[in-house]
Amino acid sequence: MMDSIILYDCSFLCNLGVSEEERKTKQEILIDVEIFTDISKAASSDEVNDTINYEEVHAVLKDIIEKTEYNLLERISDTCAKTLLGSFSLKKVRVTVKKPAALASKGVRYAAVVVERP
């Protein structure tokens, strides 16, 4: 059995868009992360050092998002997944990146890309 730790709707501002004009203004993106890992040791010990620290995950995401300019949600999603896998002891990670402004004028709540990496 695999356990998971989930962070929903982590809000970040980033320079994102296909056109240079779109990337000039920071836009909000929302990120969901599901981290698949064994939490049994932390469940027994009740110690944060025995699990994946949520604040550290958030800090890694913030660093990825706010320090780089991106054209596509696909690139952000993949970069987040690969960086989290390299930074923590994970079995698998699922990252969803949502862009609320993408089609807001058309009545779409958000456009999103989901990646899952082992």
N, C-alpha and C positions, 0 to 999 in steps of 0.2 A: 504494500500500500504506500502511496506517496502523499505526503502532506503538502499544503501550500500556504504561503503568506501572500496577502493581496493588498495592494495600495490602489485605491480608486480615485480617479479625477485629480491627480496631481497637476496643479495649474502652474504653467510657466509662460513667460513671454519670450518670443524668439523672432529672429528675422527669417521668414519662411515664405517661399513663393517661387513660381516659375519665372516671373518677370522681375527685372531689377526694381521696377516701380513698386511692386508688391512687397519686396524685401526691405524697402526703405523704412517702413514702420513696423515696429514689433507687434506681433499678433499673439493672442492667447492660444495655446494648445493644451489639451488635457491628456494625461497619460495614465493608463491603467497598467499595472504590472502584477503578474501572478508568478511567484517564485516557487518552484517545486523543489522541496528539500525535506530531509528527515528532521522533524522537530522533537523527536522522542527524548533526546538528551535534555533539551530545554524544558520540556514538559515535566521531566522528573526533577531537575535541579532548580527550576524557577529563576535561572540566571540568564541575563541578556547575552553574556559572552558565549553561551551555548546555542545561540540561534543567529539568524540574520537580523541585524539591527536596522529597523525601518528608517531611522534618521540617516544612517550611512547610505542606504539605498537612495533615499531622496537626494542626498548631497551629490551622489554620483550622477543621477539624472539631471540635476540642476546644472552641474558642470558641463555635461554633454550638450544640453539644450542652449544655454545662455552664452557659451563661448564660441559657437560656430554658426555660420549662416548656412541654411539649407534650401534646396529647391523643392524637394519632395518629402512627403510623409514617409515614403518607403525607406529613404535613407536614414531618417531619424529613428524609425522603428528598429531597423537592422543594427544601427550603431548602438542604440540603448541595449538591445538584447546581447550583442557580442561583448559589450563592455561589462555588463552585469555578470555574465558568465565568467569573464576573466577576473573579476574583482571579488567574487564571493564563491563559496562552495555550494554550487547549485547543481541539481540534476537536469533541470530544464527551466526555461523561462518563456512566458508569453507576454508580449508587449503590445498594447493597443494605443495608437496615437490618434487623437481626435482633433480636428480643426473646425471649430464652430463657425468661423467666418467664411469658410470655403464656398458654401452655397446658401448662405443665410438669406440672400435676396430672393431665393427660389422656394423658401419655406422649409429648407432642410436644416435640421438641428445641428448636424455636423457630418463631415466626411471623415472616414477613418481607415487606417491600415492596421492589420493585426499580423504579427509575426510570432512564430514559435520556434525556438532553437533548443536543441539538446545540449 
